[in-house]
Amino acid sequence: MKVTFIEHSGFCVELDRTVLLFDYYKGAFPEIPKDKELYVFASHSHPDHFCRRIFDLEEKYPNVRYILSDDIPAKASQNITKIREHEDRMVGSVRIETLKSNDEGVAFLVTAEGRTIYHAGDLNWWYWNGEPEEDNEFMIRTYKEEVARLRGREIDLAFLLLDPRQEDKYCKGINYFMKEIHPKAVFPMHAFGEYKISRHYLNCDDGRAYQGIVREITKAGEEFIL
C-alpha cells in the first residue's frame, strides 16, 4: 500500500487496482492513476473533514465513487452513496462497514483487495479538561462501545486521532484502540498542523511501545510505502 498524508485527517491509500481517499478538506490531491477505481469517503459534514472540491475529481477520473455520511448535504446518485452508522454494504468492489461517531457522522471500515482499512472520522475518546465529568464519561463510554464492534477483526491500517487540543488526554483514544484492536499499522491524524505531536507521542511513555506500528507524520503531502 502507498499511503499519502494530505492534511489534517485527509489520507489517500493506493492499492494495486483501487484508490481510497478519506476526509479531504484542503491540500494538494495526490496523483492517482486514471485506470484505477477511486473511492472518495467523507465521514461527516464538519468543514475540516469535508469539502465540495472532492466532486471536481469527476472531471479527471472516470471511475470515481463517493461514499458520504448521511449528514452531508448531497443527493444520492449513480456515483454517490449515502451511508449511516452500523451499515455493511458493497459499493463497487469494496466492502464498507460503519461505526457511529460520538461526535458527528460515522467511522469507516473498508475492505479492498484483501486489505482492511479503518478511518475513525471523529470517533474518539473525547475528554476535555474542565468540561462536566458526566459529559466526558458519556464520550468515553460511547467510544468504547463502538470500538468493541471491531474486536477480533484484523485491521491492516488505521487512521486514528491524536489531537493536541485534548492536552494530557490527547492519546487516550489511540492507546485504547491499540490495546483492544491491535492494528498492524497506524497513522495519527486530526492534529491541526501540529505535526510534532506524533514525534512527541512516539518518544515518550505515552506511545514509545508503539514505535514501528504508529508512523510519525512530519509534513503535508508526505508519502509512505507499507
N, CA, C and O of each residue as an XYZ file, in Angstrom:
904
protein
N       0.831     -1.195      0.000
C       0.000      0.000      0.000
C       0.868      1.247      0.000
O       1.898      1.311      0.671
N       0.432      2.227     -0.760
C       1.046      3.546     -0.716
C       0.081      4.471      0.002
O      -1.075      4.608     -0.400
N       0.558      5.106      1.066
C      -0.270      6.000      1.870
C       0.272      7.416      1.729
O       1.461      7.657      1.938
N      -0.602      8.350      1.373
C      -0.228      9.754      1.291
C      -1.036     10.537      2.315
O      -2.267     10.506      2.311
N      -0.318     11.247      3.200
C      -0.988     12.156      4.126
C      -1.221     13.473      3.395
O      -0.274     14.087      2.904
N      -2.462     13.904      3.321
C      -2.786     15.134      2.596
C      -2.736     16.316      3.563
O      -1.819     17.135      3.494
N      -3.701     16.405      4.447
C      -3.735     17.412      5.512
C      -4.701     16.915      6.573
O      -5.693     16.264      6.250
N      -4.425     17.212      7.827
C      -5.349     17.029      8.947
C      -5.804     15.573      9.095
O      -5.075     14.766      9.673
N      -6.986     15.220      8.588
C      -7.470     13.834      8.611
C      -7.607     13.265      7.211
O      -8.231     12.222      7.018
N      -7.026     13.944      6.237
C      -7.124     13.518      4.850
C      -5.976     12.605      4.449
O      -4.805     12.956      4.592
N      -6.330     11.426      3.943
C      -5.345     10.437      3.516
C      -5.785      9.804      2.202
O      -6.975      9.698      1.905
N      -4.794      9.389      1.430
C      -5.022      8.629      0.213
C      -4.300      7.300      0.347
O      -3.118      7.262      0.688
N      -5.010      6.208      0.080
C      -4.433      4.862      0.147
C      -4.527      4.257     -1.244
O      -5.623      4.080     -1.777
N      -3.374      3.936     -1.833
C      -3.346      3.369     -3.177
C      -2.974      1.897     -3.120
O      -1.920      1.528     -2.601
N      -3.850      1.065     -3.658
C      -3.623     -0.374     -3.783
C      -3.374     -0.702     -5.250
O      -3.259      0.204     -6.075
N      -3.291     -1.985     -5.581
C      -2.971     -2.378     -6.953
C      -3.998     -1.881     -7.962
O      -3.637     -1.393     -9.033
N      -5.281     -2.006     -7.619
C      -6.349     -1.655     -8.562
C      -7.303     -0.592     -8.024
O      -8.211     -0.148     -8.725
N      -7.085     -0.190     -6.768
C      -8.056      0.631     -6.059
C      -7.354      1.768     -5.323
O      -6.250      1.599     -4.805
N      -8.009      2.933     -5.282
C      -7.521      4.063     -4.500
C      -8.643      4.524     -3.571
O      -9.785      4.701     -3.997
N      -8.301      4.717     -2.298
C      -9.246      5.177     -1.289
C      -8.809      6.556     -0.816
O      -7.664      6.736     -0.401
N      -9.704      7.520     -0.874
C      -9.410      8.884     -0.442
C     -10.342      9.237      0.712
O     -11.564      9.219      0.559
N      -9.759      9.557      1.870
C     -10.549      9.777      3.084
C     -10.500     11.234      3.542
O      -9.428     11.835      3.609
N     -11.652     11.786      3.852
C     -11.841     13.035      4.590
C     -10.966     14.187      4.102
O     -10.309     14.866      4.891
N     -10.973     14.389      2.796
C     -10.247     15.529      2.234
C     -10.992     16.830      2.561
O     -12.214     16.910      2.440
N     -10.214     17.858      2.984
C     -10.835     19.184      3.053
C      -9.922     20.288      2.536
O     -10.413     21.363      2.190
N      -8.623     20.064      2.473
C      -7.731     21.024      1.840
C      -6.418     20.333      1.511
O      -6.161     19.211      1.946
N      -5.587     21.029      0.729
C      -4.298     20.473      0.349
C      -4.305     19.970     -1.078
O      -5.329     19.998     -1.760
N      -3.154     19.513     -1.515
C      -2.992     19.035     -2.891
C      -3.460     17.588     -2.996
O      -3.069     16.740     -2.193
N      -4.293     17.314     -3.985
C      -4.663     15.932     -4.254
C      -3.439     15.190     -4.796
O      -2.745     15.724     -5.661
N      -3.156     13.986     -4.317
C      -2.073     13.203     -4.923
C      -2.454     12.767     -6.332
O      -3.637     12.682     -6.664
N      -1.463     12.496     -7.144
C      -1.731     11.973     -8.487
C      -2.237     10.540     -8.376
O      -1.627      9.703     -7.711
N      -3.344     10.273     -9.029
C      -3.989      8.972     -8.956
C      -4.058      8.389    -10.363
O      -4.538      9.061    -11.277
N      -3.591      7.152    -10.564
C      -3.699      6.544    -11.900
C      -5.149      6.480    -12.371
O      -6.025      6.036    -11.627
N      -5.401      6.910    -13.576
C      -6.772      7.005    -14.061
C      -7.410      5.655    -14.337
O      -8.631      5.558    -14.462
N      -6.586      4.601    -14.433
C      -7.160      3.290    -14.704
C      -7.598      2.571    -13.436
O      -8.118      1.458    -13.508
N      -7.395      3.191    -12.273
C      -7.785      2.560    -11.016
C      -9.142      3.077    -10.553
O      -9.533      4.203    -10.860
N      -9.857      2.223     -9.803
C     -11.112      2.644     -9.203
C     -10.808      3.593     -8.047
O      -9.959      3.297     -7.206
N     -11.494      4.725     -8.003
C     -11.290      5.723     -6.958
C     -12.549      5.810     -6.099
O     -13.646      6.058     -6.599
N     -12.364      5.601     -4.789
C     -13.450      5.699     -3.821
C     -13.136      6.856     -2.879
O     -12.087      6.875     -2.236
N     -14.047      7.814     -2.803
C     -13.839      9.029     -2.009
C     -14.806      9.005     -0.823
O     -16.022      8.945     -1.002
N     -14.250      9.053      0.386
C     -15.038      8.934      1.614
C     -15.064     10.264      2.358
O     -14.063     10.978      2.401
N     -16.206     10.589      2.939
C     -16.320     11.726      3.851
C     -17.122     11.271      5.064
O     -18.281     10.874      4.938
N     -16.503     11.330      6.231
C     -17.097     10.740      7.432
C     -18.208     11.589      8.038
O     -19.085     11.062      8.721
N     -18.178     12.908      7.793
C     -19.232     13.791      8.290
C     -19.039     15.180      7.692
O     -18.083     15.430      6.957
N     -19.958     16.067      8.021
C     -20.028     17.352      7.328
C     -19.153     18.448      7.915
O     -19.109     19.543      7.354
N     -18.457     18.207      9.014
C     -17.606     19.255      9.578
C     -16.628     19.761      8.512
O     -16.103     18.965      7.734
N     -16.381     21.064      8.469
C     -15.559     21.621      7.385
C     -14.101     21.203      7.410
O     -13.380     21.472      6.449
N     -13.635     20.554      8.474
C     -12.270     20.007      8.461
C     -12.249     18.532      8.050
O     -11.221     17.863      8.165
N     -13.401     18.028      7.567
C     -13.476     16.640      7.087
C     -14.150     16.521      5.723
O     -14.105     15.461      5.099
N     -14.758     17.574      5.273
C     -15.494     17.507      4.007
C     -15.359     18.827      3.269
O     -15.451     19.900      3.866
N     -15.140     18.737      1.970
C     -15.065     19.908      1.101
C     -15.661     19.522     -0.247
O     -15.401     18.431     -0.753
N     -16.454     20.408     -0.825
C     -17.114     20.083     -2.081
C     -16.140     19.992     -3.249
O     -16.532     19.589     -4.344
N     -14.883     20.355     -3.039
C     -13.878     20.180     -4.090
C     -13.725     18.723     -4.494
O     -13.261     18.435     -5.597
N     -14.108     17.802     -3.622
C     -13.962     16.386     -3.983
C     -14.770     16.050     -5.235
O     -14.408     15.139     -5.979
N     -15.856     16.775     -5.469
C     -16.687     16.466     -6.629
C     -16.025     16.892     -7.941
O     -16.441     16.460     -9.017
N     -14.993     17.740     -7.851
C     -14.237     18.108     -9.050
C     -13.449     16.921     -9.606
O     -13.047     16.926    -10.769
N     -13.231     15.901     -8.765
C     -12.464     14.733     -9.216
C     -13.170     13.990    -10.351
O     -12.529     13.278    -11.123
N     -14.487     14.158    -10.450
C     -15.232     13.507    -11.528
C     -14.746     13.951    -12.904
O     -14.822     13.193    -13.870
N     -14.247     15.180    -12.987
C     -13.810     15.709    -14.275
C     -12.519     15.053    -14.754
O     -12.232     15.033    -15.951
N     -11.742     14.516    -13.812
C     -10.434     13.960    -14.158
C     -10.404     12.437    -14.131
O      -9.673     11.810    -14.898
N     -11.204     11.843    -13.241
C     -11.133     10.397    -13.033
C     -12.461      9.748    -13.421
O     -13.494     10.070    -12.833
N     -12.453      8.852    -14.386
C     -13.708      8.276    -14.887
C     -14.324      7.241    -13.952
O     -15.518      6.958    -14.041
N     -13.510      6.671    -13.048
C     -14.004      5.580    -12.201
C     -14.072      6.013    -10.744
O     -13.487      5.366     -9.876
N     -14.780      7.100    -10.473
C     -14.857      7.621     -9.112
C     -16.227      7.367     -8.517
O     -17.248      7.520     -9.188
N     -16.240      6.974     -7.246
C     -17.468      6.801     -6.475
C     -17.295      7.529     -5.148
O     -16.197      7.565     -4.594
N     -18.382      8.110     -4.639
C     -18.353      8.851     -3.391
C     -19.180      8.108     -2.340
O     -20.289      7.651     -2.617
N     -18.624      7.996     -1.135
C     -19.328      7.385     -0.008
C     -19.376      8.437      1.081
O     -18.352      8.762      1.683
N     -20.553      8.969      1.337
C     -20.714     10.118      2.223
C     -21.626      9.767      3.397
O     -22.656      9.115      3.226
N     -21.235     10.205      4.575
C     -22.132     10.120      5.726
C     -23.427     10.854      5.410
O     -23.414     11.868      4.712
N     -24.547     10.346      5.920
C     -25.828     10.901      5.504
C     -26.127     12.275      6.090
O     -27.179     12.841      5.792
N     -25.230     12.837      6.923
C     -25.424     14.205      7.396
C     -24.857     15.230      6.412
O     -25.015     16.434      6.611
N     -24.200     14.755      5.353
C     -23.604     15.647      4.359
C     -24.664     16.019      3.324
O     -25.329     15.132      2.787
N     -24.837     17.305      3.034
C     -25.871     17.730      2.085
C     -25.481     17.446      0.641
O     -24.895     18.289     -0.038
N     -25.810     16.271      0.196
C     -25.588     15.879     -1.201
C     -26.605     14.805     -1.533
O     -26.888     13.936     -0.708
N     -27.144     14.861     -2.712
C     -28.143     13.886     -3.124
C     -27.479     12.587     -3.562
O     -26.457     12.599     -4.249
N     -28.065     11.482     -3.160
C     -27.591     10.191     -3.655
C     -27.798     10.138     -5.167
O     -28.798     10.631     -5.689
N     -26.844      9.537     -5.853
C     -26.920      9.440     -7.310
C     -26.207      8.177     -7.745
O     -25.876      7.327     -6.918
N     -25.972      8.055     -9.032
C     -25.326      6.857     -9.553
C     -23.947      6.642     -8.945
O     -23.538      5.498     -8.743
N     -23.224      7.715     -8.648
C     -21.884      7.553     -8.095
C     -21.740      8.140     -6.695
O     -20.620      8.281     -6.204
N     -22.854      8.485     -6.040
C     -22.834      8.960     -4.659
C     -23.665      8.021     -3.801
O     -24.858      7.836     -4.041
N     -23.027      7.432     -2.801
C     -23.712      6.559     -1.853
C     -23.764      7.256     -0.503
O     -22.726      7.637      0.038
N     -24.970      7.427      0.050
C     -25.129      7.984      1.392
C     -25.205      6.810      2.366
O     -25.845      5.796      2.088
N     -24.542      6.968      3.509
C     -24.418      5.838      4.419
C     -24.609      6.292      5.863
O     -24.228      7.403      6.232
N     -25.199      5.424      6.668
C     -25.448      5.701      8.085
C     -24.572      4.797      8.952
O     -23.841      3.941      8.453
N     -24.670      5.013     10.257
C     -23.910      4.182     11.189
C     -24.400      2.738     11.175
O     -25.577      2.479     10.925
N     -23.500      1.807     11.441
C     -23.782      0.381     11.587
C     -24.355     -0.241     10.318
O     -25.219     -1.117     10.367
N     -23.850      0.234      9.183
C     -24.202     -0.389      7.914
C     -23.061     -1.282      7.441
O     -21.912     -1.120      7.850
N     -23.404     -2.224      6.573
C     -22.439     -3.136      5.967
C     -22.916     -3.367      4.540
O     -23.919     -4.042      4.309
N     -22.184     -2.797      3.583
C     -22.642     -2.907      2.196
C     -21.456     -2.919      1.244
O     -20.353     -2.486      1.575
N     -21.722     -3.423      0.065
C     -20.750     -3.385     -1.020
C     -21.034     -2.167     -1.896
O     -22.177     -1.890     -2.259
N     -19.972     -1.460     -2.219
C     -20.037     -0.381     -3.204
C     -18.952     -0.673     -4.223
O     -17.763     -0.619     -3.907
N     -19.356     -0.980     -5.437
C     -18.378     -1.422     -6.424
C     -17.681     -2.678     -5.936
O     -18.329     -3.672     -5.610
N     -16.363     -2.628     -5.889
C     -15.588     -3.801     -5.482
C     -15.154     -3.759     -4.023
O     -14.414     -4.643     -3.591
N     -15.587     -2.759     -3.244
C     -15.135     -2.647     -1.859
C     -16.293     -2.877     -0.895
O     -17.444     -2.544     -1.176
N     -15.945     -3.463      0.260
C     -16.918     -3.634      1.337
C     -16.746     -2.484      2.311
O     -15.629     -2.156      2.712
N     -17.869     -1.874      2.690
C     -17.830     -0.727      3.586
C     -18.712     -1.009      4.797
O     -19.904     -1.289      4.666
N     -18.102     -0.928      5.976
C     -18.817     -1.036      7.238
C     -18.639      0.273      7.997
O     -17.627      0.957      7.843
N     -19.620      0.615      8.810
C     -19.536      1.876      9.526
C     -19.791      1.690     11.023
O     -20.538      0.812     11.454
N     -19.138      2.555     11.784
C     -19.425      2.707     13.204
C     -20.119      4.057     13.391
O     -20.100      4.906     12.500
N     -20.724      4.241     14.547
C     -21.384      5.507     14.873
C     -20.385      6.412     15.581
O     -19.827      6.032     16.610
N     -20.157      7.586     15.049
C     -19.276      8.534     15.713
C     -19.942      9.078     16.975
O     -21.161      9.244     17.016
N     -19.140      9.352     17.999
C     -19.681     10.023     19.183
C     -19.551     11.541     19.064
O     -19.705     12.266     20.047
N     -19.264     12.013     17.844
C     -19.332     13.430     17.526
C     -20.369     13.610     16.422
O     -21.540     13.854     16.713
N     -19.958     13.493     15.157
C     -20.888     13.560     14.043
C     -20.541     12.471     13.029
O     -19.375     12.101     12.884
N     -21.552     11.962     12.332
C     -21.322     11.055     11.224
C     -20.876      9.662     11.626
O     -21.392      9.079     12.578
N     -19.911      9.139     10.888
C     -19.525      7.733     11.012
C     -18.008      7.586     11.010
O     -17.272      8.512     10.670
N     -17.570      6.409     11.397
C     -16.208      5.932     11.135
C     -16.326      4.831     10.086
O     -17.338      4.133     10.018
N     -15.279      4.681      9.268
C     -15.305      3.726      8.158
C     -14.373      2.550      8.404
O     -13.254      2.720      8.886
N     -14.850      1.349      8.064
C     -14.018      0.161      7.964
C     -14.180     -0.340      6.535
O     -15.261     -0.780      6.143
N     -13.109     -0.271      5.764
C     -13.168     -0.551      4.329
C     -12.282     -1.743      4.003
O     -11.115     -1.784      4.393
N     -12.837     -2.709      3.289
C     -12.059     -3.862      2.846
C     -11.958     -3.820      1.328
O     -12.963     -3.831      0.617
N     -10.712     -3.773      0.850
C     -10.452     -3.697     -0.586
C      -9.218     -4.516     -0.905
O      -8.194     -4.390     -0.234
N      -9.309     -5.348     -1.919
C      -8.179     -6.179     -2.368
C      -7.556     -6.973     -1.209
O      -6.340     -7.148     -1.142
N      -8.414     -7.443     -0.306
C      -7.947     -8.265      0.799
C      -7.341     -7.500      1.950
O      -6.873     -8.112      2.910
N      -7.336     -6.172      1.886
C      -6.814     -5.339      2.967
C      -7.978     -4.639      3.666
O      -8.959     -4.255      3.029
N      -7.855     -4.479      4.983
C      -8.889     -3.811      5.768
C      -8.320     -2.543      6.379
O      -7.302     -2.567      7.071
N      -8.996     -1.435      6.108
C      -8.514     -0.112      6.478
C      -9.593      0.587      7.300
O     -10.763      0.603      6.918
N      -9.194      1.156      8.420
C     -10.117      1.855      9.319
C      -9.788      3.340      9.339
O      -8.630      3.724      9.508
N     -10.807      4.173      9.165
C     -10.660      5.621      9.317
C     -11.679      6.079     10.356
O     -12.882      5.873     10.194
N     -11.184      6.700     11.422
C     -12.028      6.984     12.579
C     -12.967      8.160     12.389
O     -13.921      8.304     13.153
N     -12.725      9.017     11.382
C     -13.529     10.231     11.312
C     -13.325     11.036     12.580
O     -12.195     11.397     12.910
N     -14.415     11.323     13.301
C     -14.311     11.998     14.599
C     -14.748     11.094     15.747
O     -15.145     11.586     16.803
N     -14.681      9.789     15.555
C     -14.944      8.857     16.658
C     -13.687      8.770     17.511
O     -12.636      8.346     17.031
N     -13.793      9.168     18.770
C     -12.588      9.298     19.581
C     -12.944      9.283     21.073
O     -14.104      9.435     21.458
N     -11.932      9.100     21.877
C     -12.026      9.224     23.338
C     -12.018     10.721     23.637
O     -10.984     11.280     24.002
N     -13.171     11.365     23.481
C     -13.236     12.818     23.666
C     -13.352     13.155     25.141
O     -14.425     13.062     25.737
N     -12.233     13.545     25.713
C     -12.211     14.009     27.103
C     -11.627     15.412     27.098
O     -10.496     15.626     26.662
N     -12.417     16.369     27.590
C     -11.985     17.760     27.608
C     -11.836     18.224     29.048
O     -12.808     18.248     29.804
N     -10.632     18.587     29.420
C     -10.401     19.102     30.770
C     -11.274     20.330     31.014
O     -11.330     21.246     30.193
N     -11.947     20.329     32.152
C     -12.805     21.454     32.509
C     -14.254     21.275     32.129
O     -15.108     22.032     32.591
N     -14.558     20.287     31.295
C     -15.957     20.023     30.927
C     -16.614     19.160     32.009
O     -15.909     18.488     32.762
N     -17.943     19.164     32.100
C     -18.620     18.337     33.111
C     -18.219     16.870     32.998
O     -18.134     16.324     31.898
N     -17.977     16.249     34.124
C     -17.493     14.881     34.120
C     -18.490     13.922     33.473
O     -18.091     12.952     32.830
N     -19.788     14.190     33.641
C     -20.778     13.288     33.037
C     -20.708     13.344     31.516
O     -20.968     12.343     30.848
N     -20.357     14.511     30.959
C     -20.205     14.620     29.511
C     -19.000     13.828     29.035
O     -19.072     13.110     28.038
N     -17.891     13.962     29.753
C     -16.698     13.204     29.391
C     -16.928     11.704     29.528
O     -16.468     10.927     28.692
N     -17.629     11.298     30.563
C     -17.897      9.873     30.761
C     -18.776      9.315     29.652
O     -18.584      8.180     29.218
N     -19.734     10.102     29.194
C     -20.584      9.666     28.079
C     -19.745      9.440     26.830
O     -19.909      8.428     26.149
N     -18.844     10.374     26.519
C     -17.999     10.243     25.336
C     -17.101      9.014     25.423
O     -16.925      8.301     24.436
N     -16.541      8.768     26.584
C     -15.672      7.607     26.760
C     -16.465      6.320     26.607
O     -16.021      5.389     25.934
N     -17.632      6.264     27.225
C     -18.454      5.049     27.157
C     -18.878      4.747     25.720
O     -18.806      3.600     25.279
N     -19.319      5.771     24.993
C     -19.759      5.533     23.626
C     -18.588      5.172     22.716
O     -18.753      4.385     21.784
N     -17.420      5.731     22.973
C     -16.230      5.347     22.203
C     -15.919      3.861     22.425
O     -15.692      3.123     21.467
N     -15.912      3.440     23.656
C     -15.605      2.043     23.956
C     -16.632      1.097     23.340
O     -16.271      0.022     22.861
N     -17.899      1.484     23.348
C     -18.947      0.638     22.771
C     -18.738      0.442     21.271
O     -18.937     -0.656     20.749
N     -18.341      1.499     20.588
C     -18.133      1.379     19.144
C     -16.868      0.594     18.832
O     -16.877     -0.252     17.938
N     -15.791      0.852     19.541
C     -14.545      0.110     19.311
C     -14.759     -1.381     19.560
O     -14.156     -2.216     18.886
N     -15.609     -1.716     20.519
C     -15.873     -3.127     20.822
C     -16.409     -3.878     19.606
O     -16.233     -5.093     19.512
N     -17.057     -3.185     18.681
C     -17.573     -3.819     17.469
C     -16.458     -4.324     16.557
O     -16.706     -5.137     15.665
N     -15.234     -3.848     16.774
C     -14.103     -4.246     15.929
C     -13.273     -5.370     16.529
O     -12.337     -5.855     15.892
N     -13.596     -5.784     17.727
C     -12.798     -6.842     18.356
C     -12.807     -8.099     17.506
O     -13.850     -8.533     17.016
N     -11.632     -8.671     17.343
C     -11.488     -9.881     16.547
C     -11.262     -9.633     15.074
O     -10.978    -10.570     14.328
N     -11.384     -8.378     14.634
C     -11.138     -8.043     13.235
C      -9.651     -7.780     13.019
O      -8.982     -7.191     13.867
N      -9.153     -8.220     11.885
C      -7.755     -7.963     11.522
C      -7.712     -6.683     10.701
O      -8.240     -6.631      9.590
N      -7.083     -5.659     11.250
C      -7.030     -4.359     10.594
C      -5.603     -4.088     10.152
O      -4.684     -4.019     10.968
N      -5.435     -3.937      8.850
C      -4.109     -3.730      8.283
C      -3.608     -2.307      8.472
O      -2.408     -2.076      8.615
N      -4.528     -1.359      8.471
C      -4.153      0.048      8.510
C      -5.259      0.822      9.202
O      -6.439      0.631      8.910
N      -4.867      1.710     10.135
C      -5.854      2.521     10.853
C      -5.392      3.969     10.907
O      -4.214      4.260     11.114
N      -6.341      4.860     10.718
C      -6.120      6.293     10.880
C      -6.858      6.722     12.144
O      -8.086      6.666     12.205
N      -6.093      7.153     13.157
C      -6.637      7.410     14.488
C      -6.277      8.810     14.964
O      -5.250      9.364     14.572
N      -7.131      9.378     15.812
C      -6.944     10.751     16.242
C      -5.842     10.875     17.307
O      -5.738     10.069     18.231
N      -5.042     11.908     17.134
C      -4.034     12.308     18.112
C      -4.113     13.837     18.165
O      -3.355     14.536     17.492
N      -5.047     14.339     18.977
C      -5.456     15.744     18.925
C      -4.821     16.525     20.080
O      -5.174     16.298     21.237
N      -3.888     17.442     19.785
C      -3.189     18.166     20.850
C      -4.091     19.069     21.678
O      -3.698     19.472     22.773
N      -5.286     19.404     21.197
C      -6.194     20.252     21.967
C      -6.686     19.570     23.232
O      -7.182     20.230     24.145
N      -6.549     18.234     23.290
C      -7.019     17.492     24.452
C      -6.001     17.464     25.591
O      -6.202     16.788     26.600
N      -4.926     18.195     25.420
C      -3.911     18.347     26.462
C      -3.413     16.976     26.927
O      -2.994     16.174     26.093
N      -3.444     16.688     28.200
C      -2.876     15.437     28.702
C      -3.700     14.215     28.324
O      -3.249     13.089     28.535
N      -4.892     14.402     27.772
C      -5.742     13.275     27.350
C      -5.606     13.015     25.847
O      -6.398     12.257     25.286
N      -4.629     13.622     25.192
C      -4.520     13.600     23.726
C      -4.388     12.202     23.146
O      -4.789     11.979     22.003
N      -3.839     11.254     23.895
C      -3.575      9.924     23.334
C      -4.452      8.829     23.936
O      -4.214      7.647     23.689
N      -5.449      9.198     24.711
C      -6.315      8.186     25.321
C      -7.008      7.329     24.260
O      -7.098      6.110     24.405
N      -7.493      7.964     23.200
C      -8.219      7.224     22.170
C      -7.339      6.279     21.390
O      -7.691      5.116     21.191
N      -6.186      6.772     20.944
C      -5.302      5.920     20.147
C      -4.774      4.758     20.975
O      -4.673      3.640     20.470
N      -4.435      5.001     22.241
C      -3.884      3.929     23.072
C      -4.935      2.875     23.393
O      -4.622      1.685     23.430
N      -6.168      3.292     23.624
C      -7.227      2.314     23.868
C      -7.441      1.445     22.636
O      -7.585      0.228     22.749
N      -7.463      2.066     21.467
C      -7.642      1.323     20.222
C      -6.497      0.335     20.018
O      -6.732     -0.809     19.629
N      -5.277      0.757     20.272
C      -4.116     -0.126     20.094
C      -4.234     -1.365     20.989
O      -3.974     -2.483     20.544
N      -4.623     -1.164     22.235
C      -4.694     -2.277     23.190
C      -5.844     -3.230     22.891
O      -5.738     -4.435     23.117
N      -6.942     -2.683     22.382
C      -8.129     -3.502     22.151
C      -8.140     -4.188     20.786
O      -8.637     -5.308     20.664
N      -7.598     -3.531     19.759
C      -7.785     -3.988     18.386
C      -6.491     -4.467     17.723
O      -6.546     -5.313     16.831
N      -5.340     -3.954     18.131
C      -4.036     -4.390     17.612
C      -3.906     -4.218     16.090
O      -3.617     -5.192     15.395
N      -4.108     -3.027     15.567
C      -3.916     -2.822     14.125
C      -2.446     -3.000     13.742
O      -1.554     -2.815     14.570
N      -2.207     -3.356     12.494
C      -0.839     -3.614     12.043
C      -0.049     -2.332     11.800
O       1.155     -2.282     12.052
N      -0.730     -1.295     11.309
C      -0.076     -0.014     11.039
C      -1.067      1.099     11.344
O      -2.265      0.972     11.091
N      -0.537      2.211     11.900
C      -1.396      3.311     12.325
C      -0.774      4.633     11.891
O       0.436      4.837     11.979
N      -1.649      5.527     11.417
C      -1.244      6.905     11.150
C      -2.060      7.830     12.040
O      -3.290      7.764     12.034
N      -1.394      8.695     12.808
C      -2.132      9.668     13.617
C      -2.691     10.786     12.747
O      -2.149     11.090     11.684
N      -3.774     11.390     13.205
C      -4.411     12.455     12.419
C      -5.113     13.431     13.353
O      -5.113     13.261     14.572
N      -5.718     14.467     12.749
C      -6.527     15.447     13.468
C      -5.674     16.306     14.403
O      -6.113     16.674     15.493
N      -4.456     16.622     13.970
C      -3.523     17.391     14.809
C      -3.514     18.874     14.478
O      -2.765     19.632     15.095
N      -4.330     19.312     13.515
C      -4.423     20.723     13.159
C      -3.056     21.332     12.837
O      -2.751     22.452     13.247
N      -2.247     20.583     12.103
C      -0.955     21.085     11.657
C       0.166     20.994     12.673
O       1.299     21.362     12.363
N      -0.108     20.523     13.858
C       0.936     20.380     14.879
C       1.595     19.009     14.713
O       1.367     18.092     15.502
N       2.413     18.895     13.673
C       2.984     17.599     13.317
C       3.942     17.057     14.371
O       4.193     15.853     14.417
N       4.474     17.923     15.207
C       5.403     17.462     16.245
C       4.716     16.551     17.261
O       5.390     15.884     18.047
N       3.374     16.516     17.251
C       2.670     15.706     18.239
C       2.971     14.223     18.070
O       3.057     13.500     19.062
N       3.133     13.753     16.828
C       3.407     12.323     16.648
C       4.818     11.979     17.109
O       5.036     10.900     17.659
N       5.775     12.868     16.898
C       7.130     12.637     17.407
C       7.127     12.605     18.931
O       7.731     11.728     19.548
N       6.442     13.569     19.524
C       6.337     13.599     20.985
C       5.745     12.291     21.514
O       6.266     11.689     22.453
N       4.645     11.865     20.889
C       3.957     10.650     21.329
C       4.867      9.434     21.270
O       4.907      8.639     22.209
N       5.595      9.287     20.173
C       6.410      8.092     19.971
C       7.690      8.087     20.794
O       8.342      7.050     20.919
N       8.053      9.225     21.351
C       9.314      9.303     22.091
C       9.125      9.585     23.571
O      10.057      9.995     24.263
N       7.905      9.361     24.050
C       7.668      9.449     25.492
C       6.883      8.218     25.925
O       6.511      7.387     25.097
N       6.636      8.108     27.214
C       5.973      6.913     27.734
C       4.589      6.698     27.134
O       4.091      5.572     27.127
N       3.956      7.762     26.630
C       2.612      7.628     26.065
C       2.568      6.624     24.921
O       1.652      5.805     24.851
N       3.563      6.679     24.013
C       3.476      5.869     22.811
C       4.728      5.127     22.421
O       4.783      4.524     21.349
N       5.751      5.160     23.284
C       7.024      4.526     22.917
C       6.843      3.052     22.565
O       7.550      2.531     21.702
N       5.916      2.386     23.215
C       5.700      0.949     22.978
C       5.174      0.681     21.576
O       5.214     -0.461     21.117
N       4.678      1.714     20.877
C       4.076      1.516     19.563
C       4.960      1.997     18.419
O       4.498      2.126     17.286
N       6.228      2.264     18.713
C       7.153      2.579     17.636
C       7.216      1.401     16.669
O       7.266      0.246     17.092
N       7.213      1.693     15.388
C       7.183      0.636     14.375
C       5.777      0.297     13.922
O       5.594     -0.293     12.858
N       4.784      0.663     14.714
C       3.378      0.480     14.326
C       2.767      1.829     13.971
O       2.168      1.988     12.907
N       2.922      2.800     14.868
C       2.440      4.155     14.619
C       3.509      4.919     13.849
O       4.668      4.962     14.263
N       3.122      5.514     12.738
C       4.062      6.274     11.908
C       4.124      7.724     12.355
O       3.124      8.298     12.786
N       5.301      8.303     12.248
C       5.460      9.717     12.520
C       5.164     10.512     11.255
O       5.711     10.216     10.192
N       4.316     11.504     11.363
C       3.996     12.396     10.244
C       4.697     13.726     10.484
O       4.606     14.293     11.573
N       5.395     14.221      9.474
C       6.181     15.445      9.643
C       5.718     16.605      8.772
O       6.082     17.753      9.030
N       4.913     16.321      7.734
C       4.519     17.405      6.836
C       3.353     16.966      5.965
O       3.105     15.774      5.783
N       2.644     17.950      5.431
C       1.587     17.679      4.466
C       2.182     17.121      3.184
O       3.258     17.539      2.756
N       1.475     16.172      2.572
C       1.937     15.555      1.329
C       2.935     14.447      1.503
O       3.455     13.933      0.512
N       3.225     14.055      2.730
C       4.214     13.004      2.980
C       3.686     11.647      2.519
O       2.520     11.317      2.733
N       4.569     10.857      1.878
C       4.186      9.553      1.357
C       4.888      8.436      2.119
O       6.020      8.588      2.578
N       4.189      7.313      2.241
C       4.687      6.139      2.951
C       4.365      4.898      2.112
O       3.310      4.834      1.481
N       5.254      3.932      2.101
C       5.025      2.640      1.466
C       4.965      1.575      2.547
O       5.899      1.431      3.335
N       3.870      0.829      2.587
C       3.703     -0.235      3.572
C       3.767     -1.574      2.893
O       3.647     -2.607      3.552
